[in-house]
Amino acid sequence: MDDEYGSRSKIFSQVIRKNSVKSKIQTTNHLIEGNIHIQLDNRVIDELVQNDDFIAVTEATVIGADGKALFKVPFLTVNRSQIIWVMPEEE
């Protein structure tokens, strides 16, 4: 990105740019399919070990034990303590 500060400069703002990673999240009771958002230089694991209590998931589908979708929502927060595993489609 070339701007008036050059391509190597950083511009500080309140907005944190993130990549969307389509993932499956197994919780203690449900499977969640959706997008988690990670900072540009981070991996999925880096986001999961943050000190925040919740992780944001967009375009989320919550799937029950019978494999059927219980509901779909544009935004969902998941308590990190309930996550068993996360499988990104690609990282």
C-alpha positions as CSV (number, residue, x, y, z in Angstrom):
1,M,0.0,0.0,0.0
2,D,1.7,3.2,-1.1
3,D,0.5,6.4,0.5
4,E,1.9,9.7,1.5
5,Y,3.9,7.9,4.2
6,G,5.5,5.3,2.0
7,S,4.9,1.5,1.8
8,R,6.7,0.6,5.0
9,S,4.9,3.0,7.4
10,K,2.1,2.1,9.7
11,I,-1.0,4.1,10.0
12,F,-2.6,3.8,13.5
13,S,-6.4,3.8,13.8
14,Q,-9.2,2.3,15.9
15,V,-9.9,-0.2,13.2
16,I,-8.2,-3.6,13.4
17,R,-7.9,-5.3,10.1
18,K,-8.7,-9.0,10.2
19,N,-9.0,-12.0,7.8
20,S,-12.1,-14.1,7.8
21,V,-11.4,-17.8,8.2
22,K,-14.2,-20.3,7.6
23,S,-14.1,-22.8,10.4
24,K,-15.8,-25.5,12.3
25,I,-16.0,-25.1,16.1
26,Q,-16.9,-28.0,18.4
27,T,-18.3,-26.9,21.7
28,T,-19.3,-29.1,24.6
29,N,-22.9,-29.4,23.1
30,H,-22.9,-28.2,19.5
31,L,-20.9,-27.9,16.3
32,I,-20.7,-24.4,14.9
33,E,-19.8,-23.6,11.3
34,G,-19.0,-20.0,10.5
35,N,-16.2,-17.4,10.1
36,I,-13.8,-16.5,12.8
37,H,-11.7,-13.4,12.3
38,I,-8.0,-13.2,12.9
39,Q,-5.6,-10.3,12.9
40,L,-3.6,-10.1,9.6
41,D,-0.3,-11.5,11.0
42,N,-1.8,-14.1,13.3
43,R,-2.8,-17.7,13.0
44,V,-6.1,-19.2,14.3
45,I,-4.3,-20.5,17.4
46,D,-3.1,-17.0,18.1
47,E,-6.7,-15.8,18.2
48,L,-7.8,-18.7,20.4
49,V,-5.3,-18.1,23.1
50,Q,-6.2,-14.4,23.6
51,N,-7.4,-13.4,27.1
52,D,-10.9,-12.4,25.9
53,D,-13.7,-14.7,27.3
54,F,-15.5,-14.8,23.9
55,I,-14.7,-15.4,20.3
56,A,-16.8,-13.8,17.6
57,V,-18.2,-16.0,14.8
58,T,-20.0,-14.5,11.8
59,E,-22.4,-16.3,9.4
60,A,-22.8,-19.0,12.0
61,T,-24.8,-22.2,11.8
62,V,-25.3,-24.1,15.0
63,I,-25.7,-27.8,14.5
64,G,-27.2,-30.2,17.0
65,A,-26.1,-33.7,18.0
66,D,-28.4,-35.2,15.3
67,G,-26.5,-33.3,12.5
68,K,-29.4,-30.9,11.8
69,A,-29.0,-27.1,11.8
70,L,-30.7,-25.6,14.8
71,F,-30.4,-22.1,13.6
72,K,-28.4,-19.6,11.5
73,V,-27.3,-16.2,12.6
74,P,-25.2,-13.4,11.2
75,F,-23.3,-13.0,14.4
76,L,-22.6,-15.2,17.4
77,T,-20.2,-15.1,20.3
78,V,-18.8,-18.3,21.7
79,N,-17.4,-18.7,25.2
80,R,-13.8,-19.9,24.8
81,S,-14.2,-22.2,27.9
82,Q,-16.8,-24.2,25.9
83,I,-14.6,-24.8,22.9
84,I,-13.3,-28.4,22.5
85,W,-11.6,-28.0,19.1
86,V,-11.5,-25.6,16.1
87,M,-10.8,-26.8,12.5
88,P,-10.2,-24.0,10.0
89,E,-10.9,-24.9,6.3
90,E,-7.6,-23.2,5.4
91,E,-5.3,-20.9,7.1
